[in-house]
Amino acid sequence: MKYMNKKRILLCIQEFAPISRAEIAAKINISKPTVSMLVEELIRENWVYEKGSGESSSQGGRRPIQLYFNEKAMFILGTDIGGTKVHTILSDLNGSIIGEKSFHTAEFLKSGLLEKIAEDVDSMLMDKNINRDSILGLGAGVPGITDSKRGIVLEAPSLDWVNYPFIEEAKRYFEFPVVVDNDVNAAALGEQWLGAARDKKNVLFIAVGTGIGSGIIINNQLYRGAFGAAGEMGYMVTDRQDVKRDFKPVFQHYGYLESVAGGKSIGEAFTRSVRNDPGHPLYMEALSSELTGEMAFLCAAKGDGTAKKVIGEATEHLAFGVINAASLLNPEIIILGGGVSKSSNQILPKLCEMVKQYLPGSLEIQTTKLGNHAGVLGAVSLFLREHKSILTHIEEGDFL
């Protein structure tokens, strides 16, 4: 009972700080003497600190001493392992980034990716003079289907991983706990923790990059599906006639939607269109090399009709995917993330118009507030949610 009360008090302080002992007792229905006793323990253990001296207020009574959660009591690592870049951060318990490192995935994928992450971790800890004993653990997001309970990446095409024993390999480099999940699942948790979905219990986060995936939160719980593949929106089919015409995915194992609305597919469609138009300013460049999705968005922003048509068609497919997903899940909010979301001003108006046309009721659609840090902060949030790390330390009596 003492342990449970202590957990509740700490979580109450973390959520509602600054807060007094009397306010805690009222909020969680624990006696004031019990709250006072357990708060003193939390202060000694450095999880909580207090401010104020209890001086008299203007009404003559004494102001209560305010309690605060000590976000620097321990630290957490988050890593976002992408097909292009690996980004790792050192964070406090409130999600403030203290240090960060990144490297190109291809340089270390065959020669020791986890070893390189461990080197980056050591470098950050040394730079910030933080002892390894102060690290609660590491959360990792990977671009693929993941069995988070067993710590195995079942399939990650961009990393060429199949049944990769991520946690087992991580134990070779990290002595603290490690959790792993799909990168978009992690990003959804990050948005709920610190971003556009704060205070929302039903969330759909859609990452539109080279591929398209989504993270689903239902009734405040991450939904993974029976085999860890829930949210693979990239496999949605939004034009059955197109599929009949010998459909070929943009990459092997990729799905239909990401092959017509992902960043890579937008670049390919733009290239094909420009090659059919000798008068286009990029005609010669398109003949000699592949144009990128980013180039299509830049050209569209300058009024290029060819680029605008390509992006418009991709947006239509994406909108149909959003409509289908929202019809099933009925989320409070849909958040768009990933590289393509950087050009949200060219996507959102048409997308929202189509959603409003085909979907009954109102639906909030926003772009990520965490930007490039959605993945790494999501990985930190994943660790906090899945490992219950702070509460585990309290239970085990492992205090600072």
Buried (B, 14 or more C-beta within 10 A) or exposed (E): EEEEBBBBBBBBBBEEBBBBBEBBBEBEEBEEEBBEEBBEBBBEBEBBBBEEEEEEEEEEEEBBBBBBBBBBBBBBBBBBBBBEBBBBBBBBBEBEBBBBBBBEBEEBBEEEBBEBBBBBBEBBBEEEEBEEEBBBBBBBBBBBBBBBEEBBBBBBBBBEBEEBEBBEBBBEBBEBBBBBBBBBBBBBBBBBBBBBBEEBEBBBBBBBBBBBBBBBBBEEEBBBEEEBBBBBBBBBBBBEEBEEEEEEBBBEEBBBBBBBBBBBBBBBBBBEBBBEEEEBEBEEBBEEEEBBBBBBBEBBBEEBEBBBBBBEBBBBBBBBBBBBBBEEBEBBBBBBBBBBBBBBEBBBEBBBEBBBEBBEEEBEBBBBBBEBBBBBBBBBBBBBBBBEBBBEBBEEEEBE
